[in-house]
Amino acid sequence: MYLSVEGIYYLNHFFVLRKYRRNNIGKQAAIKAFKLYMGKWRVSEFDWNTPAQIFWRKIIKEYTNGQYNEIRRIDNKGPAQEFTM
């Protein structure tokens, strides 16, 4: 995670080891990061990483009560979700 020149927190690498998946560890870590760094956020995934897209859309939709926008990554390699909290 880093703060971009635009003033947006950008989460570009997030990985949970397979044996810890499905235990809400990823969800808990993501929400802690969002709460720790309040402000504008952008989370992005690659087109080929469908599980990541499903995960992030679910977490962000729940966390923001559906108040987020989905755009294409700047490099056009997949979707990105933007929100402010």
MOPAC internal coordinates of N, CA, C and O (Angstrom, degrees):
PM7 1SCF
backbone

  N    0.0000 0     0.00 0     0.00 0    0    0    0
  C    1.4228 1     0.00 0     0.00 0    1    0    0
  C    1.5202 1   108.39 1     0.00 0    2    1    0
  O    1.2310 1   120.80 1   -38.34 1    3    2    1
  N    1.3072 1   116.07 1   141.66 1    3    2    1
  C    1.4552 1   120.29 1   175.35 1    5    3    2
  C    1.5140 1   110.17 1  -151.49 1    6    5    3
  O    1.2310 1   120.74 1   -19.13 1    7    6    5
  N    1.3197 1   116.19 1   160.87 1    7    6    5
  C    1.4548 1   122.12 1   176.48 1    9    7    6
  C    1.5233 1   107.86 1   -93.79 1   10    9    7
  O    1.2310 1   120.70 1   -60.62 1   11   10    9
  N    1.3193 1   116.26 1   119.38 1   11   10    9
  C    1.4628 1   120.68 1  -176.61 1   13   11   10
  C    1.5246 1   111.07 1   -77.82 1   14   13   11
  O    1.2310 1   121.27 1    -9.39 1   15   14   13
  N    1.3095 1   115.17 1   170.61 1   15   14   13
  C    1.4629 1   121.48 1   177.71 1   17   15   14
  C    1.5290 1   109.87 1   -61.29 1   18   17   15
  O    1.2310 1   120.76 1   151.62 1   19   18   17
  N    1.3072 1   116.16 1   -28.38 1   19   18   17
  C    1.4631 1   121.15 1  -179.42 1   21   19   18
  C    1.5219 1   112.67 1   -77.25 1   22   21   19
  O    1.2310 1   120.09 1   175.46 1   23   22   21
  N    1.3275 1   117.43 1    -4.54 1   23   22   21
  C    1.4623 1   120.50 1  -177.63 1   25   23   22
  C    1.5105 1   112.69 1    82.28 1   26   25   23
  O    1.2310 1   120.35 1  -154.56 1   27   26   25
  N    1.3347 1   116.94 1    25.44 1   27   26   25
  C    1.4667 1   122.40 1  -179.70 1   29   27   26
  C    1.5257 1   108.40 1  -111.94 1   30   29   27
  O    1.2310 1   120.72 1   -48.91 1   31   30   29
  N    1.3224 1   116.23 1   131.09 1   31   30   29
  C    1.4670 1   119.40 1   171.94 1   33   31   30
  C    1.5116 1   107.15 1   -73.32 1   34   33   31
  O    1.2310 1   120.78 1   -53.29 1   35   34   33
  N    1.3129 1   116.11 1   126.71 1   35   34   33
  C    1.4603 1   121.60 1  -173.45 1   37   35   34
  C    1.5188 1   109.20 1  -119.53 1   38   37   35
  O    1.2310 1   121.01 1   -63.87 1   39   38   37
  N    1.3160 1   115.68 1   116.13 1   39   38   37
  C    1.4595 1   121.63 1   178.41 1   41   39   38
  C    1.5183 1   107.39 1   -99.34 1   42   41   39
  O    1.2310 1   120.73 1   -69.13 1   43   42   41
  N    1.3260 1   116.21 1   110.87 1   43   42   41
  C    1.4571 1   118.54 1  -175.07 1   45   43   42
  C    1.5219 1   113.80 1  -118.52 1   46   45   43
  O    1.2310 1   119.68 1   169.13 1   47   46   45
  N    1.3244 1   118.23 1   -10.87 1   47   46   45
  C    1.4664 1   120.40 1   176.23 1   49   47   46
  C    1.5147 1   108.48 1  -139.01 1   50   49   47
  O    1.2310 1   120.64 1   -59.46 1   51   50   49
  N    1.3127 1   116.38 1   120.54 1   51   50   49
  C    1.4617 1   121.52 1  -178.83 1   53   51   50
  C    1.5125 1   105.86 1  -149.78 1   54   53   51
  O    1.2310 1   120.44 1   -56.49 1   55   54   53
  N    1.3086 1   116.76 1   123.51 1   55   54   53
  C    1.4534 1   119.95 1  -175.48 1   57   55   54
  C    1.5190 1   109.96 1  -143.82 1   58   57   55
  O    1.2310 1   120.59 1   -45.39 1   59   58   57
  N    1.3272 1   116.48 1   134.61 1   59   58   57
  C    1.4590 1   122.69 1   175.37 1   61   59   58
  C    1.5187 1   106.96 1  -118.83 1   62   61   59
  O    1.2310 1   120.74 1   -54.24 1   63   62   61
  N    1.3167 1   116.19 1   125.76 1   63   62   61
  C    1.4637 1   119.83 1   178.02 1   65   63   62
  C    1.5188 1   110.50 1   -55.63 1   66   65   63
  O    1.2310 1   120.91 1   -37.65 1   67   66   65
  N    1.3060 1   115.86 1   142.35 1   67   66   65
  C    1.4599 1   122.23 1  -175.25 1   69   67   66
  C    1.5333 1   113.11 1   -50.77 1   70   69   67
  O    1.2310 1   120.14 1   138.08 1   71   70   69
  N    1.3267 1   117.34 1   -41.92 1   71   70   69
  C    1.4710 1   119.36 1  -176.07 1   73   71   70
  C    1.5314 1   112.52 1   -68.39 1   74   73   71
  O    1.2310 1   119.92 1   164.75 1   75   74   73
  N    1.3441 1   117.75 1   -15.25 1   75   74   73
  C    1.4612 1   120.99 1   178.95 1   77   75   74
  C    1.5246 1   113.35 1  -102.44 1   78   77   75
  O    1.2310 1   120.40 1   178.06 1   79   78   77
  N    1.3065 1   116.83 1    -1.94 1   79   78   77
  C    1.4692 1   120.38 1   179.99 1   81   79   78
  C    1.5243 1   109.86 1   -72.35 1   82   81   79
  O    1.2310 1   121.12 1   -21.13 1   83   82   81
  N    1.3148 1   115.47 1   158.87 1   83   82   81
  C    1.4617 1   123.52 1   179.87 1   85   83   82
  C    1.5279 1   112.77 1    69.69 1   86   85   83
  O    1.2310 1   120.19 1  -164.37 1   87   86   85
  N    1.3408 1   117.25 1    15.63 1   87   86   85
  C    1.4634 1   121.37 1   177.52 1   89   87   86
  C    1.5249 1   111.48 1  -116.50 1   90   89   87
  O    1.2310 1   120.45 1  -166.36 1   91   90   89
  N    1.3136 1   116.75 1    13.64 1   91   90   89
  C    1.4706 1   123.82 1  -179.19 1   93   91   90
  C    1.5255 1   113.86 1    66.87 1   94   93   91
  O    1.2310 1   119.83 1  -169.08 1   95   94   93
  N    1.3190 1   117.93 1    10.92 1   95   94   93
  C    1.4672 1   120.28 1   179.16 1   97   95   94
  C    1.5246 1   110.23 1   -65.73 1   98   97   95
  O    1.2310 1   120.20 1   136.23 1   99   98   97
  N    1.3234 1   117.23 1   -43.77 1   99   98   97
  C    1.4627 1   120.82 1   178.36 1  101   99   98
  C    1.5152 1   111.69 1   -62.45 1  102  101   99
  O    1.2310 1   120.85 1   136.08 1  103  102  101
  N    1.3200 1   115.99 1   -43.92 1  103  102  101
  C    1.4614 1   120.76 1   179.11 1  105  103  102
  C    1.5286 1   110.34 1   -61.31 1  106  105  103
  O    1.2310 1   120.67 1   133.06 1  107  106  105
  N    1.3267 1   116.33 1   -46.94 1  107  106  105
  C    1.4648 1   120.43 1  -179.49 1  109  107  106
  C    1.5304 1   111.37 1   -61.80 1  110  109  107
  O    1.2310 1   120.13 1   137.03 1  111  110  109
  N    1.3225 1   117.35 1   -42.97 1  111  110  109
  C    1.4662 1   121.12 1   179.81 1  113  111  110
  C    1.5305 1   111.00 1   -64.32 1  114  113  111
  O    1.2310 1   120.64 1   136.87 1  115  114  113
  N    1.3287 1   116.37 1   -43.13 1  115  114  113
  C    1.4663 1   120.21 1  -179.87 1  117  115  114
  C    1.5207 1   110.74 1   -62.19 1  118  117  115
  O    1.2310 1   120.27 1   132.84 1  119  118  117
  N    1.3124 1   117.09 1   -47.16 1  119  118  117
  C    1.4658 1   121.03 1  -178.43 1  121  119  118
  C    1.5289 1   110.78 1   -64.70 1  122  121  119
  O    1.2310 1   120.11 1   141.71 1  123  122  121
  N    1.3351 1   117.39 1   -38.29 1  123  122  121
  C    1.4713 1   119.48 1   176.65 1  125  123  122
  C    1.5210 1   110.79 1   -61.89 1  126  125  123
  O    1.2310 1   120.30 1   138.32 1  127  126  125
  N    1.3187 1   117.03 1   -41.68 1  127  126  125
  C    1.4706 1   120.09 1   178.46 1  129  127  126
  C    1.5296 1   110.55 1   -64.13 1  130  129  127
  O    1.2310 1   120.54 1   134.91 1  131  130  129
  N    1.3419 1   116.58 1   -45.09 1  131  130  129
  C    1.4639 1   119.99 1   179.66 1  133  131  130
  C    1.5275 1   111.10 1   -59.09 1  134  133  131
  O    1.2310 1   120.46 1   138.04 1  135  134  133
  N    1.3400 1   116.72 1   -41.96 1  135  134  133
  C    1.4682 1   120.64 1  -178.44 1  137  135  134
  C    1.5286 1   111.86 1   -73.65 1  138  137  135
  O    1.2310 1   120.50 1   146.57 1  139  138  137
  N    1.3166 1   116.65 1   -33.43 1  139  138  137
  C    1.4622 1   121.13 1  -179.72 1  141  139  138
  C    1.5267 1   111.35 1   -68.16 1  142  141  139
  O    1.2310 1   120.62 1   142.73 1  143  142  141
  N    1.3260 1   116.41 1   -37.27 1  143  142  141
  C    1.4541 1   122.33 1  -178.43 1  145  143  142
  C    1.5270 1   109.44 1  -118.64 1  146  145  143
  O    1.2310 1   120.76 1  -102.90 1  147  146  145
  N    1.3046 1   116.16 1    77.10 1  147  146  145
  C    1.4586 1   120.80 1  -179.25 1  149  147  146
  C    1.5277 1   109.20 1   -68.07 1  150  149  147
  O    1.2310 1   120.96 1   -37.57 1  151  150  149
  N    1.3228 1   115.76 1   142.43 1  151  150  149
  C    1.4561 1   120.55 1   179.07 1  153  151  150
  C    1.5107 1   111.21 1   144.80 1  154  153  151
  O    1.2310 1   120.88 1    28.93 1  155  154  153
  N    1.3162 1   115.93 1  -151.07 1  155  154  153
  C    1.4624 1   122.20 1  -179.63 1  157  155  154
  C    1.5302 1   108.97 1   -85.25 1  158  157  155
  O    1.2310 1   120.99 1   -43.64 1  159  158  157
  N    1.3208 1   115.71 1   136.36 1  159  158  157
  C    1.4680 1   122.10 1  -178.38 1  161  159  158
  C    1.5147 1   111.56 1  -128.27 1  162  161  159
  O    1.2310 1   121.32 1   -30.98 1  163  162  161
  N    1.3299 1   115.09 1   149.02 1  163  162  161
  C    1.4677 1   122.55 1   169.75 1  165  163  162
  C    1.5297 1   107.20 1  -136.98 1  166  165  163
  O    1.2310 1   121.16 1   -55.20 1  167  166  165
  N    1.3183 1   115.38 1   124.80 1  167  166  165
  C    1.4624 1   122.28 1   177.17 1  169  167  166
  C    1.5259 1   106.29 1  -119.95 1  170  169  167
  O    1.2310 1   119.88 1   -48.61 1  171  170  169
  N    1.3285 1   117.84 1   131.39 1  171  170  169
  C    1.4603 1   118.69 1  -176.94 1  173  171  170
  C    1.5212 1   111.75 1  -131.02 1  174  173  171
  O    1.2310 1   121.79 1   -23.32 1  175  174  173
  N    1.3156 1   114.18 1   156.68 1  175  174  173
  C    1.4567 1   122.35 1   179.61 1  177  175  174
  C    1.5363 1   108.29 1  -134.90 1  178  177  175
  O    1.2310 1   121.42 1   -17.57 1  179  178  177
  N    1.3298 1   114.88 1   162.43 1  179  178  177
  C    1.4616 1   119.96 1   173.00 1  181  179  178
  C    1.5231 1   109.41 1   -85.55 1  182  181  179
  O    1.2310 1   120.53 1   -27.03 1  183  182  181
  N    1.3332 1   116.59 1   152.97 1  183  182  181
  C    1.4665 1   121.25 1   177.33 1  185  183  182
  C    1.5288 1   112.03 1   -56.13 1  186  185  183
  O    1.2310 1   120.03 1   142.03 1  187  186  185
  N    1.3250 1   117.55 1   -37.97 1  187  186  185
  C    1.4569 1   121.13 1  -175.62 1  189  187  186
  C    1.5329 1   112.85 1   -75.88 1  190  189  187
  O    1.2310 1   119.54 1   167.42 1  191  190  189
  N    1.3365 1   118.48 1   -12.58 1  191  190  189
  C    1.4585 1   121.34 1  -175.97 1  193  191  190
  C    1.5333 1   111.28 1   -98.88 1  194  193  191
  O    1.2310 1   121.44 1  -108.14 1  195  194  193
  N    1.3144 1   114.85 1    71.86 1  195  194  193
  C    1.4658 1   121.24 1  -178.32 1  197  195  194
  C    1.5279 1   112.71 1   -60.12 1  198  197  195
  O    1.2310 1   118.75 1   137.99 1  199  198  197
  N    1.3534 1   119.99 1   -42.01 1  199  198  197
  C    1.4732 1   118.58 1   178.08 1  201  199  198
  C    1.5347 1   112.70 1   -58.93 1  202  201  199
  O    1.2310 1   120.01 1   141.78 1  203  202  201
  N    1.3152 1   117.58 1   -38.22 1  203  202  201
  C    1.4730 1   120.36 1   178.07 1  205  203  202
  C    1.5224 1   110.45 1   -66.04 1  206  205  203
  O    1.2310 1   120.04 1   139.47 1  207  206  205
  N    1.3197 1   117.53 1   -40.53 1  207  206  205
  C    1.4652 1   120.69 1   179.11 1  209  207  206
  C    1.5282 1   110.36 1   -61.48 1  210  209  207
  O    1.2310 1   120.46 1   134.79 1  211  210  209
  N    1.3189 1   116.72 1   -45.21 1  211  210  209
  C    1.4685 1   121.45 1   179.04 1  213  211  210
  C    1.5226 1   109.94 1   -61.35 1  214  213  211
  O    1.2310 1   120.56 1   132.61 1  215  214  213
  N    1.3358 1   116.54 1   -47.39 1  215  214  213
  C    1.4610 1   121.80 1  -179.45 1  217  215  214
  C    1.5262 1   110.95 1   -58.16 1  218  217  215
  O    1.2310 1   120.37 1   126.13 1  219  218  217
  N    1.3413 1   116.89 1   -53.87 1  219  218  217
  C    1.4575 1   119.64 1  -174.88 1  221  219  218
  C    1.5199 1   113.02 1   -67.87 1  222  221  219
  O    1.2310 1   119.62 1   141.72 1  223  222  221
  N    1.3080 1   118.33 1   -38.28 1  223  222  221
  C    1.4685 1   119.41 1   177.73 1  225  223  222
  C    1.5271 1   110.27 1   -61.68 1  226  225  223
  O    1.2310 1   120.52 1   138.03 1  227  226  225
  N    1.3180 1   116.61 1   -41.97 1  227  226  225
  C    1.4730 1   120.94 1   179.94 1  229  227  226
  C    1.5297 1   110.83 1   -65.05 1  230  229  227
  O    1.2310 1   120.28 1   129.68 1  231  230  229
  N    1.3231 1   117.06 1   -50.32 1  231  230  229
  C    1.4677 1   121.30 1  -176.93 1  233  231  230
  C    1.5281 1   111.06 1   -63.56 1  234  233  231
  O    1.2310 1   120.56 1   133.13 1  235  234  233
  N    1.3200 1   116.54 1   -46.87 1  235  234  233
  C    1.4655 1   120.38 1  -177.00 1  237  235  234
  C    1.5233 1   111.10 1   -68.91 1  238  237  235
  O    1.2310 1   120.19 1   140.75 1  239  238  237
  N    1.3246 1   117.24 1   -39.25 1  239  238  237
  C    1.4693 1   119.87 1   177.38 1  241  239  238
  C    1.5254 1   110.46 1   -60.46 1  242  241  239
  O    1.2310 1   120.79 1   135.29 1  243  242  241
  N    1.3206 1   116.09 1   -44.71 1  243  242  241
  C    1.4622 1   120.93 1   179.58 1  245  243  242
  C    1.5317 1   111.09 1   -66.31 1  246  245  243
  O    1.2310 1   120.31 1   133.04 1  247  246  245
  N    1.3208 1   117.02 1   -46.96 1  247  246  245
  C    1.4629 1   121.31 1  -176.63 1  249  247  246
  C    1.5300 1   112.28 1   -64.63 1  250  249  247
  O    1.2310 1   120.46 1   142.73 1  251  250  249
  N    1.3280 1   116.73 1   -37.27 1  251  250  249
  C    1.4723 1   120.70 1  -176.10 1  253  251  250
  C    1.5227 1   113.45 1   -98.97 1  254  253  251
  O    1.2310 1   120.15 1  -176.42 1  255  254  253
  N    1.3239 1   117.32 1     3.58 1  255  254  253
  C    1.4676 1   120.95 1  -173.73 1  257  255  254
  C    1.5254 1   111.01 1    55.83 1  258  257  255
  O    1.2310 1   120.88 1  -141.48 1  259  258  257
  N    1.3239 1   115.93 1    38.52 1  259  258  257
  C    1.4587 1   121.92 1   177.28 1  261  259  258
  C    1.5148 1   114.72 1    79.13 1  262  261  259
  O    1.2310 1   120.05 1  -172.19 1  263  262  261
  N    1.3349 1   117.50 1     7.81 1  263  262  261
  C    1.4672 1   121.25 1  -177.20 1  265  263  262
  C    1.5294 1   110.88 1   -94.77 1  266  265  263
  O    1.2310 1   120.83 1  -110.14 1  267  266  265
  N    1.3184 1   116.02 1    69.86 1  267  266  265
  C    1.4618 1   121.22 1   177.49 1  269  267  266
  C    1.5183 1   108.68 1  -144.85 1  270  269  267
  O    1.2310 1   121.03 1   -17.76 1  271  270  269
  N    1.3225 1   115.64 1   162.24 1  271  270  269
  C    1.4657 1   121.56 1   177.15 1  273  271  270
  C    1.5195 1   108.48 1  -115.78 1  274  273  271
  O    1.2310 1   121.31 1   -37.63 1  275  274  273
  N    1.3207 1   115.10 1   142.37 1  275  274  273
  C    1.4563 1   118.85 1   174.46 1  277  275  274
  C    1.5214 1   108.42 1  -110.35 1  278  277  275
  O    1.2310 1   121.74 1   -49.45 1  279  278  277
  N    1.3307 1   114.28 1   130.55 1  279  278  277
  C    1.4582 1   121.88 1  -179.24 1  281  279  278
  C    1.5209 1   108.02 1  -129.53 1  282  281  279
  O    1.2310 1   120.16 1     1.93 1  283  282  281
  N    1.3149 1   117.30 1  -178.07 1  283  282  281
  C    1.4698 1   122.08 1   171.43 1  285  283  282
  C    1.5190 1   108.60 1   -91.20 1  286  285  283
  O    1.2310 1   120.62 1   -33.98 1  287  286  285
  N    1.3130 1   116.42 1   146.02 1  287  286  285
  C    1.4598 1   120.17 1   173.64 1  289  287  286
  C    1.5242 1   109.06 1   -56.71 1  290  289  287
  O    1.2310 1   120.74 1   -27.13 1  291  290  289
  N    1.3051 1   116.19 1   152.87 1  291  290  289
  C    1.4727 1   121.38 1   179.90 1  293  291  290
  C    1.5228 1   110.71 1   -58.55 1  294  293  291
  O    1.2310 1   120.32 1   144.81 1  295  294  293
  N    1.3488 1   117.00 1   -35.19 1  295  294  293
  C    1.4684 1   120.62 1   178.96 1  297  295  294
  C    1.5325 1   112.61 1   -85.27 1  298  297  295
  O    1.2310 1   120.28 1  -175.18 1  299  298  297
  N    1.3367 1   117.06 1     4.82 1  299  298  297
  C    1.4665 1   124.55 1   177.91 1  301  299  298
  C    1.5293 1   113.11 1    60.07 1  302  301  299
  O    1.2310 1   119.94 1  -150.28 1  303  302  301
  N    1.3393 1   117.72 1    29.72 1  303  302  301
  C    1.4614 1   121.02 1  -179.27 1  305  303  302
  C    1.5208 1   113.07 1  -103.06 1  306  305  303
  O    1.2310 1   120.00 1  -171.28 1  307  306  305
  N    1.3364 1   117.61 1     8.72 1  307  306  305
  C    1.4474 1   119.89 1   178.63 1  309  307  306
  C    1.5192 1   112.03 1   162.40 1  310  309  307
  O    1.2310 1   120.94 1     2.61 1  311  310  309
  N    1.3386 1   115.81 1  -177.39 1  311  310  309
  C    1.4567 1   120.56 1  -179.33 1  313  311  310
  C    1.5267 1   112.06 1   -82.54 1  314  313  311
  O    1.2310 1   121.24 1   -18.79 1  315  314  313
  N    1.3283 1   115.23 1   161.21 1  315  314  313
  C    1.4562 1   122.39 1   173.52 1  317  315  314
  C    1.5185 1   107.49 1  -142.48 1  318  317  315
  O    1.2310 1   121.08 1   -37.25 1  319  318  317
  N    1.3115 1   115.55 1   142.75 1  319  318  317
  C    1.4626 1   121.31 1   177.22 1  321  319  318
  C    1.5274 1   107.77 1  -109.09 1  322  321  319
  O    1.2310 1   121.13 1   -44.94 1  323  322  321
  N    1.3354 1   115.45 1   135.06 1  323  322  321
  C    1.4584 1   121.32 1   178.28 1  325  323  322
  C    1.5222 1   109.69 1  -122.92 1  326  325  323
  O    1.2310 1   121.23 1   -40.80 1  327  326  325
  N    1.3224 1   115.25 1   139.20 1  327  326  325
  C    1.4609 1   120.58 1   178.84 1  329  327  326
  C    1.5183 1   109.32 1  -158.07 1  330  329  327
  O    1.2310 1   121.05 1   -15.18 1  331  330  329
  N    1.3283 1   115.60 1   164.82 1  331  330  329
  C    1.4495 1   121.50 1   176.79 1  333  331  330
  C    1.5244 1   108.16 1  -128.32 1  334  333  331
  O    1.2310 1   121.79 1   -50.17 1  335  334  333
  N    1.3236 1   114.19 1   129.83 1  335  334  333
  C    1.4680 1   119.84 1   178.12 1  337  335  334
  C    1.5115 1   108.96 1  -139.91 1  338  337  335
  O    1.2310 1   120.10 1   180.00 1  339  338  337

